[in-house]
Amino acid sequence: MENIVRHDYQINREARNGRNKHHSFVIWFTGLSGAGKSTIANLVEQELFNRNIHTYSLDGDNIRAGINKGLGFSESDRHENIRRIGEIARLFVDSGTIVIAAFITPLEKDRQMLRDIIGKDDLVEVFVNTPLDECERRDVKGMYKKARAGIIKDFTGISAPYENPQSPDIEIHTGNQSIESSVNQVMNSISERLQIIEPAGI
């Protein structure tokens, strides 16, 4: 952009990763509302935290209550919602932190945008693949019932599309596997990415 010059500081991501003794990246959970994204994401963060890994969680409802509170649920607003979250996640990665993100992220073009913003090597896409009928059965917030009744418009899976990821890094089937098994699957898949490293000189 015109009149904007990026400034690079002496303490960079590599130095922060070295201080933290692990690499930083984003674990992005996508799936229908009620699929179990936030539940699994929360437990994955607890597991990482217990291993002295620096983490931070970004969650859909929490973000919309703050920085994205002015956005609705039209396709353009959802796109902007994801774009902002992607930029925030990228900053956290630069800070040396592993980001745990749980967002429906229904469209492939938005998931591709995340790869472009964050970097495909720094993004672990976790598809929490739960059948729609199971998500509706779990509907503790009553959102699907309202969507079926037409009270909630543009609701993913009912009146708005969800495009299944074609090549996710991790695919979890919560309809036939336990939460514990799901968490272990994620942890096993990211173990090599953590790559505990010695502190880098500054």
Stockholm file with secondary structure:
# STOCKHOLM 1.0

chainA/1-202         MENIVRHDYQINREARNGRNKHHSFVIWFTGLSGAGKSTIANLVEQELFNRNIHTYSLDGDNIRAGINKGLGFSESDRHENIRRIGEIARLFVDSGTIVIAAFITPLEKDRQMLRDIIGKDDLVEVFVNTPLDECERRDVKGMYKKARAGIIKDFTGISAPYENPQSPDIEIHTGNQSIESSVNQVMNSISERLQIIEPAGI
#=GR chainA/1-202 SS CTTCCCCCCSSCHHHHHHHHTSCCCEEEEECCTTSSHHHHHHHHHHHHHHTTCCEEEEEHHHHHTTTTTTCCSSHHHHHHHHHHHHHHHHHHHHTTCEEEEECCCCCHHHHHHHHHHHCGGGEEEEEECCCHHHHHHTCTTCHHHHHHTTSSCSCBTTTBCCCCCSSCSEEECTTTSCHHHHHHHHHHHHHHHHCCCCCCCC
#=GC SS_cons         CTTCCCCCCSSCHHHHHHHHTSCCCEEEEECCTTSSHHHHHHHHHHHHHHTTCCEEEEEHHHHHTTTTTTCCSSHHHHHHHHHHHHHHHHHHHHTTCEEEEECCCCCHHHHHHHHHHHCGGGEEEEEECCCHHHHHHTCTTCHHHHHHTTSSCSCBTTTBCCCCCSSCSEEECTTTSCHHHHHHHHHHHHHHHHCCCCCCCC
//
